[in-house]
Amino acid sequence: MKKIVFVGAGSVVFTQGLLADLIAFPELRGMRIALHDIDAERLEVAEAVARRITGGAATVTAHLGRREALDGADFVINMVQVGGYAATVTDFEIPARYGLRQTIADTIGAGGVFRALRTFPLLDALAADIAAVCPDALLLNYTNPMAMNVWYLSGKVKNVVGLCHSVYWTMRGLADLVSVPYEEVSYVAAGVNHQAWVLRFERDGEDLYPRLDVDDPELRRRVRIDMYRRLGYYPTETSEHSAEYVPWLMHHDSEIDRLRIPVGEYLRVSEENLAEYKRTRDLVRGGGELDIAGTDEYAPQIIHSMVTGTPRVVYGNVVNDGLISNLPQGCVVEVPCVVDATGVRPTAVGALPPQCAALNRAYVSVNELTVRAALEGDPRLVRHALMVDPNTSASLTLDQIWAMADDLTRAHGDLLPEALRA
C-alpha cells in the first residue's frame, strides 16, 4: 500500500483533519503513514492522535529524522511553519513599529516575504531528501506563502502541487449567501493563491452573480463584497486576507472602520492554534475523547484519485505554463486541476479579466523578487520586493521600507538564507 509522509506533523490539529479525511476512504485502508517533526513532544502527540484516528487501519510510524521518514514515500505532505509562533509575532511587531498594518501576513507583504525567506532553507533540505530517497513522490505543499514556496520548489523536485482550501470554502460561502445548495453550484476560479477570482458562478446555466447585488449594508462592509462590486469578480480568500494584498485599505483609518478589517488577526488565530494544540495534547495524555472531524482538504482527495483512478477536479497551485495567458510565464498560479490515476493535470483557463490580472501581476512581482533574492543571494532584491508590495509601498516611505527590512533581517537571523542575512 502507498506511503504518505507528513512533514511538520506537529501541526497536530491539521494533521488530525487530514488523517480523518484519508481514513474515510475504504480504499486507502492499509496505507503507511510516516510522521515527521523536529519537536519531540509535538511528534509524540501527533503519533498518538494518528493511532487513535486510524485505529489499526493504517501503519503509523513517527520519525525525528526527515530522510528516514521520507524513504520510499509515494506522497509527501508539507505543512511546516519555520520559526513557529515567535517568528509570526516578529513579522507583525516590527512592521507595526513603522506604521505598517497587516492582518494575516503569510502571503505577500512584509510578513509573507520574510516567512518565505525563512522557509526556503527548509525547502532546499526537503527537496534534497526527496531526490535522494523518493524522487518520484508527489509533494503536496500546504506551507505558506504558497505561491512563493511552489515557485522556489519548481526546479528542485520533479512533482509538486500547492494546495489551499480557499477556493472550496469561498464557494461554500457564496452558495450560502445566495441560498443555493453547494452541490448544485458549478464554478470556475483562477488567479494566484489567496487572490484568485470566481470567473463563473452558476446553477443549471443561471448566472448566480446577480444574487450578490442586494443592497445589504452589512454585506457592503465586507472587503470581498466591496472588491466584487468595484471589480466585477469575487476574490477567493477571506476579507482579512484580501485587505492586505491591495494598496487602498490598510493605511486608512476610515477604511479599517468601514470594512471592519481586523488588524493583527493572525496573531489571535495563532494563539488559538497554540491553545488547541495544548488541549489536544492534554486529552491524549489523559485518555480523553478527541473530537475527530474531516476537513474536505484536497490532499486526501488527490491521493484517493491517484490510487483508485477516481476522477476529480481540485484547485492547485502550479507553474504557469500557458495556463493563464495574461500572467507571466513561470510564475505560480491557482487553477482547476483534473486528478486521476495518471496524476494532477492543470487546466488552461486563458486570459483573466484585465483588472483582475493587473492586481495579480502586482502580487506576482513580489513573489518573483523574493524567490530571485534567495536563488541569487541578493539582499537588495528583498528590499525591492517590499518596495513593490501593494500594502507596504502605500503605507511606508522608502527609507522606512529599507529600515524595516534591516530590522526583520536582524530579528530572524539564522533562520534566513546565509546570503540574505545582511
N, C-alpha and C positions, 0 to 999 in steps of 0.2 A: 504494500500500500504506500501511497505517496507520503513524503516527509515535508512537513511545514514547520518553518523556523520563525519564531517571534524574537526579533531583535529589539531590545527595550521592553521586555516582558514585564518589567517592574511597573509599567503603566497599568496597574492591576485592574482598574475598572474597565479600561478599554480592552485589555486582554480578555477579561471576563465576557464582555459582549461579543467579541469575535469568536471565542470558543463556543458560546451558546449558539451562534449562527451556524458554525461548522457542524456541530454535533446534531443539529436539527435535520441535516441531510442524511438519511439512512445509508446512502451510497458511500459516504465518507467515513463510516464507522470502521475501525481498524487502522485509521491513519496514525502516523507517527508525529507527535508534537514535541518539538525541542524548544525550550525556553532559554533565552539568554538575557542576562543583565549583569552589570558590574557592581550593583548594590546587592550584597548577600541577603540582607533582610527582605528587601522587596522581591528578590528572586524566590526566596523561601515561601513568601506569601503567595506569589503567582503560581508556584508549583502546587501548593495546597488547594488553591482555588481551581486550578486546571483539573486536578484529580477528582474533585467533587463534581465538577460540571460534566466531565467525560464519563465518570462512573465506570471505568473499565472498558469503555467503548473505543478508547484510543490509548496508545502507548505514550506516556508523558515522561520526558527527561528534562533536567534542569542543568544549566552549564554557566559557570562564571567565565569560561573561555569561549570567545566568539567563534573561532575557527572550528573548534570541537563541535559546537552546536550546528554549524553550517555544513559539516561534512556530509555529502550525499543528498543535500536538500533539493527538492523539486520546486518549492515555493518559499520565498523569504519575505516576511512582512516586517518592514522597518517602521518603528514608531518612537525613536529615540528623541529625547529633548536634552541636548547638550547644555550643561550648566544648571539645569533644573530651575526651581523657583527663584533662587538667588540671582541667577542671570536675568531672569524675567524682570525682577524688581529693578535691577540696574538699567535695563532697556527702557524703563519708564521714568525712573527718578532722575537720571542725568539729563535726558531731553527736557523734562519738566522744569529743570532749573533755568533753562534757556527760554522757557515760554512755549515749548512745543508740546501740544496736546496730542495724545494718542488714545485709542480705545482698546484695540487688540494687540497691535504691534508685532505681528508674526508673519507678515506677508510682504509688504514693501515698507517704506518709511525707515526711520532710524532703527526701530526695533527689528523690522524684517531684515534689513541689511546686516546687522550685527548678529542676529540669530543665524543667518546663512553662513556668515564667516566663521562662526564657531562650530557649525555643523560640518563644513567641508572637510576638515581633517578626519572626522569620523567616517565620512563617506569614502574618502580615499582608502582608509583601512578596511572598511567593509567591502569595497569593490575588489581590493587585492585578495581578501579572503575568499570571496565568491569565485574569482578567477582561478584560485588555487584548488578549491575543493568541491565546487558545484557550479562550473562555468555556464551550464545550460539552464540554471534555475531562473524562474521569473521573479524579479524583485518588485514587490508591491509596496510602494512608498507612501506612508501616511504623514511623515515628518514635514513640518512647515519650516521655512517658506517653500511650499510645494513646487512652484514653477522654477525657482532658482535651484533647488536641490535636484530636480529631474534634469534640468539643463546641465548642471555640473556633472551628473552621473552619466549623461547620454553617451559620452565617448569612453567610458570606463567599464561598463558592463554590457553584456550582449542584449539582455532583455529587462527593460524597466518600464513600469507604468505607475504614474502617480494617481492616488485615489483620494477623493474627498466626498463627503456626503452633502455638499451644499446644493447641488442641482436637485437631488432627490428630495431633500427636505423643503427646499423652496417650492417645488411643485406640489408637495403635500399641503404646504401652507396656502398656496394660491388656490388650490382646489377647495379648501375650506372657506377661503374668502368669498369665492363665487358660488358656494353651496352646491358643488358638483362632486360626486364621489371620485376619489383619486383614480380608481380603477377604470373610470370612464373617460379619463383625460388622455389626450395624445399631445405630445410636445416635442420640440427640438430646442436645444440651447447650445451655445458655443461662445467662445471668447478665451479668457485666461482664468486661471484658478482664483476664486473669490471675486472675480469680476467678469463672469460670463453673462450672456444675455438670453432671455427667453425669446426666441425668434418665432416660434409658433406655439399657440396655446389654444387647443380646440377640443370639442366633443362632437362626434358624429358630423364633422365638417363645419360646425358652428364655431366661429371665432369667439373665444371667451374673453378676450381683452376688454371689449366694451363694458363688461360687467364690473370691471375695476373702476369705471369712470363715474362712480357715485359721489355725490357731494357730501362726504362724511368728514367733518372737521378733525376727528381723531385720526382717520387714515391719512389725511394730509400732513399730519405731524410725524409720519414715518419717513426716514431718509429714502427708503427704497420706493415708496409711493411717489415722493417728490421727484426722484430721478426718473421714474417711469413717466410722470406727467410732462416732464420737460424734454426727455429724450425719445419717448415713444416705445421704449423696451424696458422690461423689468430686469434688474440685476439679480444674479443668483447667489448672493450672500446676504447675511443679515444687515440690518441698518447700522449696527455697531461697526461691522467690518467696512461696509460701503462708505461710511462717512470719512474715513481716513485715507481713501485712495484718490480723492479729488481735491482740488485747491480751494474750493468755495466755502467750506464749512467750519473747520476746526478752529480757526483763529478768530472767528466772530462770536462774541458772547451771545448776540441776538439769535444766531443760527443754532448754537448749542441749546438755547432755551426753546426756540420754536420747534426744533425737531427732536427734542428730548434726548440728545446724544450723551451717552454715559461715558464720560472721560475716565480713563483708567479701568475700564470694565474688566479687562483680562486679569488684573491683579485680584479682583474679587473672585473670578472664576477659578483662578489658580489656588486661592486659599480654600475654596470649596472642594477642589480636587484633592488637596492635601488632607482635608478633614475626612473626605470619603475614603481615601486610602487607609487612614488610621482606623476608621470604623470597620472596614473590611478586614484589616489585619487583626483587630481585636475579636471580631466574630469568628474568624478562622481559628485563632488560638484558643478561644473559649468554647469551641464546638457549636457555635450558634448557626442558625439557618441563614443562608445567603439569599438575597433577592436576585435571582438569575433571570435575565431577560435578554432576548435577541435585540439586535440593533439595525438590521437590514443594511449592513455595510456591504460594499462591493467586493471586498477581497474574498469572503467565503463564496459569494456567487460566482466569481471568476474561477475559483478553484473547482467548484462543483461542475461548472460548464466544461472546463478543460478535462476533467476526469471522466465525465459521463457523456460528453458531446451535446449536452442540452444547450440550444442556442439562447442567448440573452443579449440585450443591449444595456450597457452600462456607460457611465461617463468617466473618461480617463484623461490624464494629463500626459501628453506625448509631444515629441518633437514635431514642429510644423514643417512637414514635407509636402507643401501644397494643399494642406487641409483647410486653411483659412487664407484666401488669396491676398487679402489686403492687410495681413500681418507679416512681419519679417520671417523669411525662411530661416529655419534653425532655432527659432525661439520655441518655448513650450506653451502649447495651447490646450484648452479643455474642450473636447468634442465627444459626440457619441461614438462608442466602440462596440462592434459586434464580437461576441465571445462564443467559441465552441471548442471542439477538441483540437482544432488547429492553432488556437491561441487567441490573442487580442488583436483585432484589426480596426484601426481608427477609420472613421468615415469623413470624407471630404464634405465640407458644408459651403464652400465658395466664399463669396465676399460678405463680410458683416455690414450692417448699415454704417455709413461713413462716420456718423457721430459716435457710435459705439467703438468702431475701430480706432478712432482718434484717441479716445480715453485709454483703450488697451495699449496703444503704442507708447504712451507715456509710462505706463506700468512696465511694459517690456523693456524700455530703456533703462529703468532702474535695475531690472534683472540682469540685462546684458553687462552693464558696467560692474555690477557686483561679482558676477561669475568671472569676467575678464580680470578683475582685480586679483582674484585668487589664482587663476590659471597663469597670469603673467607676473604675479608677485609685485604688483604696483600699488602702493598705498594711496597714491593720488586718485586712482580710479574709485576708491571707496568714497572719497570726498565728492568726486564727480557724480557718483550715484545719488548721494544725498542732495547735491545741487539741483538735479533734475527731478527729484521726487516731488510729486504734486503738493502734498501737505507741508513737507519740510521747507520747500522753496517759497511757498506762500506765507510761511509763518516766521521765518528767520532771515537775518541778513547773512551775507556770505561769510563775514568774519565769525558770526555765531555758529554757522554750519561747520566750519573748519575747527573751531574750538571745541564744539560738542563732539565731533569725530575724534579729536585728540583725547578727550576725557573718556569716551566709551572705549577707545583702544587701550588706554591705560587700565581701565577698570576690568576689562575682560582678559587682558594679559595673555597668559599662556594658552588660553582656550582658542586663540586665533591662530591662523597660519603664521609660521615664523616670519615670513617676509612682510607680513602686514601689521606687525607689532610696533610700527613707527608712525 
